[in-house]
């Protein structure tokens, strides 16, 4: 893949991941708020929170995969611009999110 195309593709992957994680966290906060206001039963809240958690786990796994697949390209970019991706990917590995995702 051409370098410009690869950079553009990575940009869109990261944008999608940001949207997905913000949506899941926002929905989770809404569910908790609705539960505290007695607008949801425990079972309803738990089910919706599980969906949010699954979405977050999958999105974090995608960031891990992106770092693995495009690591060579990312290493050609300035360190100050990619440090966050590598740190987040290391955190994902350290917290064993990939193992959790593959197990459950």
C-alpha positions in Angstrom: 0.0 0.0 0.0 1.3 3.5 -0.9 2.5 5.5 2.2 -0.1 8.2 1.7 -2.9 5.7 1.3 -1.7 3.8 4.3 -1.6 6.9 6.5 -5.1 7.9 5.3 -6.4 4.4 6.0 -4.9 4.4 9.5 -6.4 7.8 10.2 -9.9 6.5 9.3 -9.4 3.4 11.5 -8.4 5.5 14.4 -11.3 7.9 13.8 -13.7 5.0 13.8 -12.2 3.6 17.0 -12.6 7.0 18.8 -16.2 7.2 17.7 -16.9 3.7 18.9 -15.3 4.1 22.3 -16.9 7.5 23.0 -20.3 6.0 22.0 -19.9 3.0 24.2 -18.8 5.1 27.2 -21.6 7.6 26.7 -24.2 4.9 26.4 -22.8 3.2 29.6 -23.1 6.5 31.5 -26.7 7.0 30.3 -27.6 3.5 31.4 -26.1 4.1 34.9 -28.0 7.3 35.1 -31.3 5.7 34.0 -30.7 2.9 36.5 -30.1 5.4 39.4 -33.4 7.1 38.4 -35.2 3.8 38.6 -36.0 3.9 34.9 -34.3 0.5 34.3 -34.4 -2.7 36.2 -31.2 -4.3 37.3 -31.5 -6.9 34.6 -32.0 -4.3 31.9 -29.1 -2.2 33.1 -26.8 -5.2 33.3 -27.6 -6.3 29.8 -27.0 -2.8 28.3 -23.8 -2.4 30.3 -22.6 -5.7 29.0 -23.1 -4.6 25.4 -21.1 -1.4 26.2 -18.3 -3.4 27.8 -18.1 -5.8 24.8 -17.9 -2.8 22.4 -15.1 -1.3 24.5 -13.2 -4.6 24.6 -13.5 -5.0 20.8 -12.5 -1.5 20.1 -9.4 -1.8 22.3 -8.5 -5.1 20.6 -8.8 -3.3 17.2 -6.3 -0.7 18.4 -3.9 -3.5 19.4 -4.4 -5.1 16.0 -3.8 -1.8 14.2 -0.5 -1.3 16.1 0.6 -4.8 15.2 -0.4 -4.7 11.5 0.8 -1.1 10.9 3.7 -1.0 13.4 6.3 -0.8 10.7 4.6 2.2 9.1 3.9 3.9 12.5 7.6 3.6 13.4 8.4 5.8 10.4 6.4 8.7 12.0 7.7 11.1 14.6 7.8 9.4 18.0 5.9 12.3 19.7 2.9 11.6 17.3 2.8 7.9 17.8 3.8 7.6 21.5 0.1 7.5 22.6 -0.7 4.6 20.2 2.2 2.5 21.4 1.5 3.3 25.1 -2.2 2.4 24.7 -1.3 -0.8 22.9 1.1 -1.7 25.7 -1.6 -1.0 28.3 -4.0 -3.2 26.4 -1.5 -6.0 26.4 -0.5 -5.5 30.1 -4.2 -5.6 31.1 -4.6 -8.8 29.1 -7.6 -7.4 27.1 -6.6 -9.4 24.1 -6.6 -12.6 26.1 -10.0 -11.6 27.7 -11.5 -10.9 24.2 -10.2 -14.2 22.8 -11.5 -16.2 25.9 -14.9 -14.7 26.2 
